[in-house]
């Protein structure tokens, strides 16, 4: 399986949506996400990883605020409030959901 970033962004744009599901296998789901001006997402049932494709800004993860840029990896445990803020208009991110509802156990 291969999905190029350019193909994913083209599919997302053509869909007219802010996110697009691109791949699923078992509990794994891969999406492309490109919010427009405001990120309105809510906490998710699964653990989540973002890999920033383009753009920069700030990310609220629970009570932690982090700056991000292309290539950065961000992890959000299931159920945690999170959102992107103050992001540039070219911001886009791969989103990877995995594991059981409620997240994986932390050892």
Backbone as CSV, one residue per row, in Angstrom:
resi,resn,N_x,N_y,N_z,CA_x,CA_y,CA_z,C_x,C_y,C_z
1,UNK,0.850,-1.176,0.000,0.000,0.000,0.000,0.889,1.231,0.000
2,UNK,0.562,2.178,-0.856,1.307,3.430,-0.930,0.312,4.561,-1.163
3,UNK,0.417,5.594,-0.376,-0.399,6.801,-0.564,0.561,7.986,-0.521
4,UNK,0.664,8.715,-1.600,1.542,9.884,-1.593,0.822,11.058,-0.928
5,UNK,1.598,11.951,-0.352,1.023,13.146,0.279,0.261,13.974,-0.749
6,UNK,0.828,14.123,-1.951,0.157,14.920,-2.987,-1.172,14.315,-3.390
7,UNK,-1.214,12.991,-3.563,-2.465,12.321,-3.926,-3.494,12.468,-2.806
8,UNK,-3.050,12.337,-1.568,-3.964,12.466,-0.428,-4.543,13.876,-0.354
9,UNK,-3.708,14.880,-0.550,-4.196,16.270,-0.519,-5.148,16.552,-1.674
10,UNK,-4.875,15.995,-2.845,-5.779,16.175,-3.988,-7.128,15.537,-3.706
11,UNK,-7.124,14.309,-3.177,-8.377,13.620,-2.834,-9.152,14.403,-1.787
12,UNK,-8.443,14.926,-0.790,-9.091,15.705,0.266,-9.746,16.950,-0.321
13,UNK,-9.019,17.668,-1.166,-9.563,18.877,-1.780,-10.801,18.559,-2.620
14,UNK,-10.733,17.494,-3.407,-11.857,17.100,-4.253,-13.069,16.666,-3.440
15,UNK,-12.843,16.165,-2.225,-13.951,15.708,-1.375,-14.740,16.872,-0.785
16,UNK,-14.089,18.053,-0.678,-14.735,19.206,-0.060,-14.830,19.109,1.457
17,UNK,-14.184,18.113,2.044,-14.214,17.892,3.491,-12.939,18.441,4.136
18,UNK,-12.942,18.466,5.479,-11.757,18.888,6.222,-10.818,17.722,6.499
19,UNK,-11.365,16.496,6.483,-10.540,15.306,6.670,-11.057,14.219,5.747
20,UNK,-10.178,13.284,5.427,-10.540,12.212,4.523,-9.884,10.920,4.986
21,UNK,-10.705,9.887,5.158,-10.207,8.571,5.516,-9.551,7.955,4.282
22,UNK,-8.281,7.556,4.407,-7.528,7.049,3.265,-7.203,5.566,3.345
23,UNK,-7.190,5.011,4.564,-6.783,3.610,4.727,-7.303,3.088,6.056
24,UNK,-7.753,1.822,6.050,-8.150,1.137,7.283,-7.654,-0.296,7.244
25,UNK,-7.165,-0.771,8.379,-6.749,-2.156,8.552,-6.857,-2.484,10.029
26,UNK,-7.764,-3.362,10.395,-7.983,-3.663,11.805,-8.379,-2.392,12.543
27,UNK,-7.695,-2.090,13.642,-8.014,-0.878,14.410,-7.322,0.368,13.858
28,UNK,-6.443,0.189,12.857,-5.673,1.296,12.291,-6.507,2.052,11.256
29,UNK,-6.503,3.372,11.365,-7.162,4.236,10.378,-6.234,5.409,10.090
30,UNK,-6.019,5.713,8.803,-5.148,6.809,8.390,-5.985,7.824,7.624
31,UNK,-5.851,9.093,8.011,-6.604,10.171,7.377,-5.649,11.309,7.013
32,UNK,-6.133,12.178,6.145,-5.479,13.466,5.887,-6.418,14.502,6.497
33,UNK,-5.854,15.505,7.177,-6.650,16.530,7.859,-6.121,17.905,7.497
34,UNK,-7.032,18.792,7.090,-6.664,20.168,6.752,-7.815,21.075,7.187
35,UNK,-7.788,21.529,8.447,-8.862,22.405,8.919,-8.821,23.765,8.227
36,UNK,-9.957,24.427,8.216,-10.083,25.736,7.571,-10.303,26.803,8.639
37,UNK,-9.303,27.559,8.963,-9.295,28.684,9.907,-9.401,28.241,11.361
38,UNK,-10.385,27.396,11.710,-10.588,26.964,13.093,-10.663,25.443,13.145
39,UNK,-9.979,24.857,14.106,-10.018,23.409,14.332,-11.099,23.121,15.366
40,UNK,-12.165,22.453,14.952,-13.313,22.206,15.830,-13.387,20.767,16.329
41,UNK,-12.327,20.002,16.168,-12.424,18.589,16.534,-12.633,18.372,18.030
42,UNK,-13.214,17.238,18.339,-13.499,16.810,19.698,-12.589,15.631,20.052
43,UNK,-12.484,15.278,21.349,-11.670,14.117,21.726,-12.131,12.858,20.980
44,UNK,-11.186,11.967,20.722,-11.457,10.743,19.977,-11.409,9.532,20.895
45,UNK,-12.046,8.444,20.456,-12.126,7.218,21.258,-10.844,6.392,21.225
46,UNK,-10.008,6.623,20.214,-8.766,5.868,20.082,-7.568,6.779,20.313
47,UNK,-6.413,6.169,20.600,-5.160,6.918,20.610,-4.937,7.464,19.203
48,UNK,-4.203,8.572,19.125,-4.086,9.277,17.853,-2.679,9.846,17.683
49,UNK,-2.187,9.798,16.458,-0.895,10.368,16.103,-1.110,11.336,14.948
50,UNK,-0.473,12.495,15.021,-0.430,13.440,13.909,1.011,13.505,13.421
51,UNK,1.195,13.493,12.108,2.496,13.769,11.498,2.250,14.971,10.597
52,UNK,2.859,16.088,10.965,2.596,17.349,10.267,3.218,17.304,8.875
53,UNK,2.374,17.492,7.875,2.825,17.481,6.491,3.305,18.861,6.052
54,UNK,2.508,19.885,6.351,2.866,21.247,5.942,2.268,22.247,6.920
55,UNK,2.847,23.444,6.908,2.355,24.513,7.772,2.965,24.475,9.156
56,UNK,2.568,25.456,9.946,3.059,25.557,11.318,1.978,26.211,12.162
57,UNK,2.169,26.169,13.462,1.205,26.762,14.381,1.437,26.245,15.786
58,UNK,0.348,26.172,16.533,0.421,25.691,17.909,-0.605,24.577,18.093
59,UNK,-0.302,23.663,19.024,-1.157,22.512,19.283,-1.442,22.428,20.770
60,UNK,-2.708,22.384,21.124,-3.125,22.192,22.514,-3.413,20.711,22.695
61,UNK,-2.720,20.086,23.637,-2.876,18.660,23.929,-3.117,18.539,25.423
62,UNK,-4.396,18.444,25.825,-4.716,18.502,27.240,-4.415,19.901,27.740
63,UNK,-3.495,20.017,28.681,-3.118,21.322,29.218,-1.760,21.798,28.690
64,UNK,-1.225,21.098,27.690,0.087,21.426,27.143,-0.052,22.126,25.797
65,UNK,0.645,23.243,25.631,0.675,23.981,24.374,2.049,23.783,23.741
66,UNK,2.086,23.351,22.472,3.318,23.056,21.768,3.297,23.721,20.396
67,UNK,4.415,24.279,19.972,4.534,24.769,18.599,4.840,23.575,17.699
68,UNK,4.345,23.620,16.450,4.630,22.535,15.516,5.046,23.091,14.161
69,UNK,5.714,22.225,13.393,6.174,22.559,12.045,6.212,21.262,11.229
70,UNK,6.441,21.347,9.913,6.446,20.144,9.079,7.418,19.084,9.596
71,UNK,6.938,17.845,9.566,7.740,16.718,10.002,7.547,16.346,11.459
72,UNK,6.901,17.216,12.246,6.708,16.920,13.668,5.712,15.794,13.876
73,UNK,5.907,15.062,14.969,5.070,13.956,15.420,4.376,14.405,16.699
74,UNK,3.057,14.265,16.751,2.285,14.627,17.943,1.416,13.444,18.351
75,UNK,1.447,13.064,19.622,0.632,11.949,20.129,-0.443,12.493,21.060
76,UNK,-1.670,11.975,20.912,-2.789,12.347,21.784,-3.443,11.068,22.293
77,UNK,-3.454,10.857,23.620,-4.154,9.694,24.156,-5.660,9.805,23.921
78,UNK,-6.306,8.680,23.814,-7.757,8.641,23.642,-8.445,9.483,24.714
79,UNK,-9.471,10.237,24.302,-10.299,10.988,25.237,-9.759,12.341,25.660
80,UNK,-8.559,12.721,25.217,-7.947,13.986,25.648,-8.372,15.122,24.711
81,UNK,-8.777,16.253,25.289,-9.100,17.453,24.502,-7.839,17.917,23.780
82,UNK,-7.977,18.240,22.504,-6.839,18.716,21.724,-7.331,19.498,20.524
83,UNK,-6.466,20.396,20.010,-6.790,21.145,18.792,-5.587,21.946,18.336
84,UNK,-5.623,22.258,17.053,-4.603,23.111,16.448,-5.106,24.543,16.502
85,UNK,-4.213,25.472,16.843,-4.572,26.890,16.876,-3.474,27.705,16.192
86,UNK,-3.836,28.907,15.792,-2.867,29.834,15.194,-2.045,29.177,14.086
87,UNK,-2.698,28.354,13.268,-1.972,27.636,12.225,-2.032,28.387,10.894
88,UNK,-1.015,28.148,10.072,-0.921,28.796,8.775,-1.935,28.172,7.808
89,UNK,-2.258,28.911,6.742,-3.283,28.451,5.799,-2.863,27.200,5.037
90,UNK,-1.561,26.901,4.993,-1.103,25.700,4.285,-1.002,24.479,5.202
91,UNK,-1.485,24.599,6.437,-1.394,23.484,7.388,-2.170,22.258,6.896
92,UNK,-1.514,21.097,6.956,-2.140,19.800,6.681,-1.380,18.742,7.475
93,UNK,-2.087,17.705,7.876,-1.475,16.674,8.698,-2.020,15.290,8.363
94,UNK,-1.123,14.303,8.401,-1.560,12.916,8.427,-2.132,12.684,9.827
95,UNK,-3.183,11.895,9.925,-3.767,11.526,11.214,-3.852,10.009,11.255
96,UNK,-3.357,9.420,12.328,-3.339,7.971,12.470,-4.030,7.609,13.774
97,UNK,-5.145,6.885,13.670,-5.865,6.372,14.832,-5.548,4.886,14.941
98,UNK,-5.418,4.392,16.186,-5.136,2.971,16.354,-5.547,2.520,17.747
99,UNK,-5.648,1.209,17.894,-5.886,0.605,19.195,-7.356,0.559,19.577
100,UNK,-7.620,0.053,20.784,-9.002,-0.115,21.238,-9.640,1.216,21.647
101,UNK,-10.966,1.225,21.689,-11.674,2.391,22.230,-11.202,2.592,23.663
102,UNK,-10.941,3.845,24.026,-10.415,4.146,25.356,-8.897,4.196,25.393
103,UNK,-8.248,3.796,24.298,-6.782,3.860,24.215,-6.097,2.632,24.778
104,UNK,-4.816,2.546,24.504,-4.017,1.438,25.020,-3.560,1.736,26.434
105,UNK,-3.311,0.694,27.192,-2.813,0.859,28.549,-1.432,1.479,28.535
106,UNK,-1.204,2.401,29.455,0.120,2.969,29.629,0.821,2.152,30.712
107,UNK,1.982,1.626,30.381,2.717,0.780,31.337,3.565,1.592,32.262
